[in-house]
Amino acid sequence: MAVRVGAAALVLGTTTAAMPTTVAALPTAAAAVAGRASATAAQASVIAATASGTPSPYAFTDGARSIEGAGSTGDAPLLKPGEAYKSSLPGSGRVSYRLDLDAASNAYVSVTAVPSPDTTVSVIDGVKVTVQDAEGNTCSDDTKRFGTARSPHPVAAWGMREISPNRPLCRKAGAYYVSVERADPEGDGSSPDAWDLELFATTEPRTAKTGATSAPEVWNSATPQPLQGEPEHRKGGAGFTGATPLDQGVWRDDIRPGQTLFYQVPVDWGQQISATADLGSSDSGGTGYTSDALDLAVYNPARGDVADVAVGYDGDQNSRSLPPLPPVDHANRYSAIAQVSAMRFAGSYYLVAHLAQGVADSFGDGPFKMTLRVTVSGEPRGGPEYVGESVPNGVFEVSEQDREAAAEGVAAGGDTAMRVLAVGGIGTGSALLVGLGVWTLVARRRSVA
């Protein structure tokens, strides 16, 4: 007996033909669904956490390798580009890790600090990342702070070893050391608790030709008008790896105090991203004011901090927009302005929204209505001609799969089966059970025959 699944053959993206499929293909489809279900565990966990009222602070990359940072660079463990690592940061002092680099590629390492929701932090506390070469020269340093709301939540700082005509140091092949420390461990209100860390390194190959060595001086720096339209619901993820794809549009989500939601937007060479965050009014009847109640940050494809904006809250609706950002350009890296320099490559830009814990003190546990108005302007254009591939492959480009994923809200990759389910509105678990059930039925009939 052949059971046809003609409607399900209308998949988007990687399918080569829309044709009826016999039940013999169901084991493969079931495996694809199961694999995709594992890949979306981060989003499932944040949905479950939201339902229970106790949002998880962060969903680490599935399969992230646990390592221990060293007190001395002589014992620093190796970080391999393209792999995710989980580690911890003590309440005081620094920990070190090692990158082994060639003399041609740019290297970036992002460190996401994840304090417990029960910890306390000062206004200027946060995570600091420094990269040095074997001779002790500082290649870069970056600090990401929690802000005046003093609400502990995942924040990421990045470091880099950049081969540039404007940078005479840190050009040799060899060992480079990544040190991580708290920005203000002894500040007023900071508790000495250890924090979890997620580390992720990437490499960018050199270009075939030497291009501009200064950032573009002219670009549209006017604050764009927030996008209008009826919002569409799309649930945010709980970490960088599980970030929900978005394209240009108006997106609605529920967010609770203490919760952090992650989204990713494909932005190609020559394009500009802008975003506005709206926080809806409260029906709790509470009064009060929370400074920096809703923080919206944007990170680049290397998980490097670009810019952020904070929305104060007194129970009435409020709205703020990110500062104007330049079109993505390889030459932006030569700018002395950090948020311009960070717009240096194409790929997935991350929008990370956090609602401060203090909002609950005045207005309850929510959830609160958040609207993101996302605009991607400009026509995509060709990027630089790289010599070799980035690690991980494709991290600094926008593919057709990325665009389709953003339109559908389903992460790109080997997820054809999940795309069918997303479009058709079928639950992952139900589809898996149906597929396995039909497969078993057919197997039994064949056995009887």
N, C-alpha and C positions, 0 to 999 in steps of 0.2 A: 504494500500500500504506500503510495507517495502522497504526503501531505504538502500542499503548496502554500508558500508564504509570499504570495505575489505583492501584497501591499507593503510588506516590510522591505522589499527590494528597492524601494524608492529612497535610498540613503543619500546623504550629502557627502561630498568630499572625495574619498579615495576609491569609491566603487567605480568599476570600469563599464558596467552595463546594468540596466535595470531589468532583471529577468526573474521569472519564478524560480524559487530555490526549493530543492527537495529536502526532506527531513534528514538526509544523510549529511547535510552541512550543519545541522544543529549542534553537534558536539563542539565544532569550531566556534560557532556563534556563542555557545554557552561559555566557552573558555574566554572568549573576548569580553563577554559581559562580566565574568568573574574577575578578570584582570582589571577591567575598568572600575569595578566596584572597589577593588583594593586601592586603586589610584585616587579614588574620590573619598577615601576614608576621612580625610581632613574635613571636607565639607559636611560629611555625614555627622562627624563628631560635633562640629559647631552647631548644626541644626538641633541635635539631641541636647546639647548643652543649653541652647537658647530655650528649648521647651521646658527644661528642668529649672531654668532660672539661675543656673550657675555656669556662666560661660567659661570655657577653657581659655587660658591666656594665649596659647600658641599651639599649632599643630606642626611638629617637626617633620622634616622630609622622611617619608617611609624608607626604612633601610639605612638611615644616617648612621655612620660609624661612630661609636663612642671613643673619645680619646681624652687624655688628661694633659692640660697645658703644663709647661715646665716653669719652675721658678728661675732657671738659668737657660740662656740661649744654647748652652752646650748640650742640654738634654731636650731641646725643643723637638716635638714630634712633627713629622712631615705632613703637609697638606698637599694633596694631589688635585690639580684643577679639574673641575667637572664633578667632583665628589662632595657630598655634604657630610659634615661632621657635627656631632653633638658633644659639648664639653660643659665646663662650669667655671665661674669666676668667683673667687673668694671675696669676702667683704672688704678686704684691704690687700694691697699689693697688686702685682701684675703677673700675668701668665704669658708664656711665649710659645709660638709655633714657627715652623720653618717652611719656606718655599724654595725649591731648587729650580732656578730659572736659566734660560739661555740668554744670549746677548742681543736678541732681535725682537722678541715678543713683549708686548705690554701685559702686565699681570695685575689683576684686581682681586682683592679679598674682602668680602662683606662679613661682618660679625653682627648677628642679631642677638641682643641681650634680652632675656626673658625673666624679669623678676617675678616672684610669686605675688598674686593679688593681695596677700596678707602682709606683705612687707611695706615699709614706708621709705619715701625718698625725699630729698631736698629739691628746691626749685631748680638748682643748676646741676643736679646729679644726672648721670647718664653713662654712656659707654664711650671710651676713647680708644682708638685704634692707631697704632704707629707702625710704619714699615721702615726698617733699617737694613743696610747692606752689612756684609761681614766685617767691614772696617769701621762700623759705627756711624756711618753717615745716614741722616734721616732722609728717606725718600718721600714720605708723606705722613701726615697725621690728620685725623678727623675726629670730631666729637659730636655725638647726638644726645640731646638732653630731653628730659621729660616735660619741662615747662612749668608755668605758674600753677597749673591745676594740681601738681604733685601727685599725679595718678600713675602708679606703676603699670607699665604695659610694654609690649615688645617694641623696641627701637633698634635701628641698625645704623652702624657707622662703617665706613669703608676705608681701605688703604690701597695704595697702588705703587708699582714699580713701572715707571713710564720711560720708554726710549724716546727722547725728544731733543731736537736741536736747541731747545730752550732750557734743557736740564743737563748740566755737565756731569752730575753725579748719578750713581746708581745705574750704570750702563753695562757693567760687566756681567758675564755669566757666573753663576755660583749660588751660594746660599743667601737667602734673605730672610729676615726675622720679623714676624708679626707679633707685636705685643699688645695685650688687651688689659685695660684697667678701668675702674670706675672713675668718673669725672669728679665726684665730690663725696667720697665715702664717709667723711667725718663731718659733713654739713649738718646744719640744723634740721632735725627730723629724719635723718637717714639711719636706717637700721642696718646692722652688720651682716645681714643674711647673704648667703651665697646666691648667685643668679645662674640660671641655665644659659647656655650659649649655643647658637647654630652658626657654623662657619662654612662659607662657600666661596671657592676661588674660581676665577675664570682667566683665560688668556686670550689676547687679541693679536693676530699676526700683523707683521709690518705691511705697509702698502708697497705696491710695485713701483710707484713713482712718488717723488717728493712733491707734496702739494703745498697749499698755503701754510705759512707758519705764524699766522695771526688770525684771530677770530673775526668773523664777519662783523663789520661795524654798523651795518644798516639792516634792520629787520623790523617787522611790525610789532612794536612794543606796547601798543594800545591795549587796554584791558578789554577783552571781548565781552560781548553781551551774553549773559547766561542763556543756554539753549531752552526753548520753550517746548511744550508738548505734554501729552498725557503720559505719566510715568508708567513704566513696566517693571514688575517685581523681578528682582534677581538677587538671590541670596549670596552674600559674601563668604569667602573662605576664611580659614583660621590661620593661614600661614602663607609664605611666599609660594611654596610649591603647590598648594591647594587654592591659589588665588582664582577667583571667578572671572572668566573672560567677559569683557565689555567692549562694545564699539561706541561710536558716537550715538548719543541718545540721552533720555531722561530715565533714571533708574531709581526705584524705590526699594528700601530695605528697612527691616526692624533692627534696632540696636539697643542693647541694655548697658547701664552703667558698668564700667570696668571691661567692657567687651571691645575687641579689636577685630575689624573685618578687612579682608584683603581682596583686591580686584586687580586685573591686569588688562591693559589697553595696548593693542599693537600700534606703534607709531613708526612710520617709515622715514627714510632719508628725505629731508625737505619739508616734513610735516611738523605742525605745532599742536601740542596738546594743551587744553585748558579745562578746568573743572571748577564747579561751584558746589558747595555743600549747604543744603538746607536742613535745618532741624525744626521739626513741627512743634506746635504748641502742646502743652501738657494739659490733660483733663483731670489732674490729681487734686487741684485746688491748693497746692502748696505754694509757698512764696520763698524768695531768696534769689541769689545770683551766684553763678559759678563762672569764674573767669576761665577761658580756654576749655570750655565744656566739651566741645567737639573739635578734635584735631584731625585735619586731613593732610596727609603727607604724600609726596610723590617721590618714588625711587626709580632709578634707571635700570636697564636690563642687567647690570652687574650688581643690582641691589644697593647702589650707591645713593645716598641722600641728595635730592635735588632741591626741594623747597617744601614749605608747608604753610598752612593757614589755620587759625584757631577761631572758633565761633563761641562767643560768650552766650550765656543762657539765663533768662529770668522767668522761664515758664511760657513766654510768648515765642512765636516763631522767629527765627533769625537765620541769616544767610551770609556767607562770605565766599570769596573766590580766591583761588591760587594766584600768586603774582604772575604777570605775563612771562612766558618762557619762550626762548628763541626756537626757530625751526631746527630739527635735528641736523647737525652738520659735523663732519669729522674734524673740522678746524675749530669748533667751539672749545676744544680742549686747551687751546692757547689763551683763552680768556682768563683774566685775573679775578673775575667774578665767579664765585663757586657754583651758583645755580646755572650760569651759562656754560661753564666748563663741563658740568655733569651731563649736558645734553649732547654728548659726543658720539653716540651710536644709535642705530636703529634697533628695534626689537620691542619686547614687552615692557612697558612702563607700568609700575605698580602704584595704585592708589590705595592708601592704608588709612582707614578711619578708626578713631578711638573715641569713645564716650567716657568722660572722666567718672571715676567712682563717686565723687562728691555730688554729682547730679542726684543720686539716690537719696541723699540726706534731705533735700528739699522737695523733690518731686516723685519719690518712690522708685521702684525697680523697673518701671516701664513694662514692655518695650516702648521706645520712642521712634517716631517716624523720621527716617532720614532719606533725603532725596539727593542724588548726585546728578548734576547736569554736565555731561562730558562732551566736549567738542574736539574733533581732530580736523584741522584745517590744512589746506594746501595739497597739491598733487604730489604723489610719490615720485621721486626721481632716483637716478642711479647713484649708488654710493661709491666709496673708494674701491679700487682693485686691490684686494688683499693677496698676499703671497702665502698660501696655506690656509688652514681652517682654524676657526676659533675653537676653544674648548670651554664648555661643551659645544658641539657642532651646531651652528645655526642660531646661537644665542644673540648675535648682533645683526639679525636680519628679520624681515617680516615675510612669512610664506603665505601662500593661498590658504593653507590649513589654518594658520593663525587668524586670518580674516574671517574664515567660515566659523571658527570656534567663537570669535568675538560676537558674531551675529547670532549664534545659537545659544551661547552661554555654556558651552561644553568644551573642556580643555582639548587642545589639538593633540595629535598623536595617533596611536593605534587604537582608536576608539569608535570605529564604524558602528559597532553594535549599539554602543551607548548613544550615538547620535540618532539612530533610528528610534530608540526609546525616548530620547528627549523630545524629538519632534512629535512622536505619537502619543506622548504623555503616559507611557507604560512604566511602572516602577521597576527598578533593577531586580529586586528580589523576586517579584512576580514573574518577570520575563525569564529569569534563570530557572525558576521552578517549572514554568510551563515548558521551556525548551527541554529540560532534562526529563520531564514527564512524557512528552511526546517521543523523545528519543528512546526512552525505556519501553514504551508501548510498541513502537515499531520493532525494536530488537526482539521483544517477546514474540510478536507475530511471525517474524522471520524464523525464530527458533522453532515455533510450532510447525511452520510450513516445511 
